Amino acid sequence: MSRKNTTKIQNLIERAESEILPYFVEIDKIAFANQKKVLDAFQKHKISDSHFNYSTGYGYNDKGRDALDLVWADVFESEAAFVRPHIVSGTHAITIGLFGLLRPGDIMLSVTGRPYDTLTGVIGYNERGDDIGALTDFGIRYGQVELRDNKLDLNEIAGCLKDYEETEKIKVVFVQKSKGYKDRATISSREIGELVKLVKQVNPGIYIIVDNCYGEFVEEHEPAYYGADMIIGSLIKNPGGGIAEYGGYIAGTKNAVDLASYRLTSPLVGTEVGAMLGQTINIYKGLFFAPHVVAQSLKTACLAAYIYEKIGYEVSPKYYDERYDIIQTVKFNDESKLINFIRGIQSGSAIDSHVVPEPSDMPGYDNKIIMASGSFTQGSSIEISADAPIKPPYIAYMQGGLTYESGKLCLMKALEREDL
Ligand SMILES: *Cc1c(COP(=O)(O)O)cnc(C)c1O
């Protein structure tokens, strides 16, 4: 890298930071409000040292686990919740939620278009062309409504609900809050609230399930606050705060959470078993850090948005946009530029900075994917990371950053590869 480039990068960053300061103030305000929710819940439930005890076997009377569920429910402004290391991923958590609520003959209606790639196999259409074990294999039907102008298409959704009113078979309306690997907008918690109103007017018995991955603590309120029946996410994303090493959660109404808990373990057994094997403290500690860590990742994303737009790429969201998830996209319109960016992010990570990412096939995904993931926890995407399907228009999806300082240094490494 030339000296000239170093100076240019430093100038770019300085200019960016003076322009984006007002947005950092907003991010800090939300982090403060969410931190207060977390602390209030810890204090209300009198969390103490004894809650961190190691449980084994069935895990009966694990008071740390039981209190964690109560804390989680309060923080996510819902009636009930469970959070468990036994949930292996976000996809697994969503699977538990869907299988918990849907019965043969029911319809699942996705209202944010085609769900996240890994869920297509859960619903029943995958690259192998079979649906063994999927929802459709159990006689559950599926329909979807596309977004319209990057918003929920409430008219079309209302039409679908009316069409099926007589049969009353739509049981689940499914919302993916975050854009995931798609070139679309992220849905705000408030907008989900409007959907809830509409659906409940037609039939209060329909469950609204939200794939909340990447959305936690980005806004002041979670979708459950606005009436979603179930919100679901992964602990190696936002709510684990970079501390929880695995696991997932489901929060929502007591009825919906109970039904999901029967799929988590067994009917009637629900949340009363499950040894935590020493993970409890990491989950509490991760939740404690999460609002702050999410703010760090949002600041990193905001900086990236400003800089990559300034150097000529289309970005989403823009640095001044309101954010509803932690994902920042940069459109490269060029395969080698995209790969270069991903490699730049990898080279600026704390772990495996010497590794050069290559595009490869991933289970559950249709295109080749290239990923920068130099994280302490494997695949953690609250740590700085960037992924991209290898297909036009060659969009990188960047997210995370445990600290703004390290996020910024990582971006500086990626910028060294640009012709400035
Ligand atoms: C990450 C993610 C998932 C799936 O989570 P995994 O932990 O990768 O299985 C589902 N939906 C969205 C929007 C996600 O970002």
The ligand as an SDF file (V2000), in Angstrom:
LIG
                    3D

 15 15  0  0  0  0  0  0  0  0999 V2000
  -28.8280  -15.8360   10.4750 C   0  0  0  0  0  0  0  0  0  0  0  0
  -30.2110  -15.7990   10.0660 C   0  0  0  0  0  0  0  0  0  0  0  0
  -31.0230  -16.9270   10.1180 C   0  0  0  0  0  0  0  0  0  0  0  0
  -30.5370  -18.3070   10.4600 C   0  0  0  0  0  0  0  0  0  0  0  0
  -29.6450  -18.3650   11.4610 O   0  0  0  0  0  0  0  0  0  0  0  0
  -28.4890  -19.4810   11.5100 P   0  0  0  0  0  0  0  0  0  0  0  0
  -27.9920  -19.3020   12.8880 O   0  0  0  0  0  0  0  0  0  0  0  0
  -27.4800  -19.1090   10.4800 O   0  0  0  0  0  0  0  0  0  0  0  0
  -29.1120  -20.7830   11.2850 O   0  0  0  0  0  0  0  0  0  0  0  0
  -32.3410  -16.7900    9.7600 C   0  0  0  0  0  0  0  0  0  0  0  0
  -32.8290  -15.6250    9.3510 N   0  0  0  0  0  0  0  0  0  0  0  0
  -32.0730  -14.5150    9.2780 C   0  0  0  0  0  0  0  0  0  0  0  0
  -32.6830  -13.2410    8.8100 C   0  0  0  0  0  0  0  0  0  0  0  0
  -30.7470  -14.5660    9.6420 C   0  0  0  0  0  0  0  0  0  0  0  0
  -30.0100  -13.4800    9.5730 O   0  0  0  0  0  0  0  0  0  0  0  0
  1  2  1  0
  2  3  1  0
  2 14  2  0
  3  4  1  0
  3 10  2  0
  4  5  1  0
  5  6  1  0
  6  7  2  0
  6  8  1  0
  6  9  1  0
 10 11  1  0
 11 12  2  0
 12 13  1  0
 12 14  1  0
 14 15  1  0
M  END
$$$$
